[in-house]
Amino acid sequence: MLMPETPGSLALYDELIDQLAEKRREKNISQRDLDEIIGCASGLVGKWETKSRRPSAWNLACWISALRCKVYVDGQESERQGRTS
């Protein structure tokens, strides 16, 4: 069963995608190169970063691994922020 999308869950998702895109740029990895590293279709990372498509859980895990970062989830309802490092 999939969890329903709520404005709060979509905001957290968007924040995570934005942070991963920023981390990719910090590491000077092009979207095309990341497509190849992850092993996904050409142009898919760009679609994820513009939020026109959503990565599967597996692709999201591959993306995080390829950037060699970790995802931390803060369960505080008041702050509602995840962060990457």
Stockholm file with secondary structure:
# STOCKHOLM 1.0

chainA/1-85         MLMPETPGSLALYDELIDQLAEKRREKNISQRDLDEIIGCASGLVGKWETKSRRPSAWNLACWISALRCKVYVDGQESERQGRTS
#=GR chainA/1-85 SS CCCCCCHHHHHHHHHHHHHHHHHHHHTTCCHHHHHHHHTCCTTHHHHHHTTSSCCCHHHHHHHHHHTTCCEEECCCTTTCCEEEC
#=GC SS_cons        CCCCCCHHHHHHHHHHHHHHHHHHHHTTCCHHHHHHHHTCCTTHHHHHHTTSSCCCHHHHHHHHHHTTCCEEECCCTTTCCEEEC
//
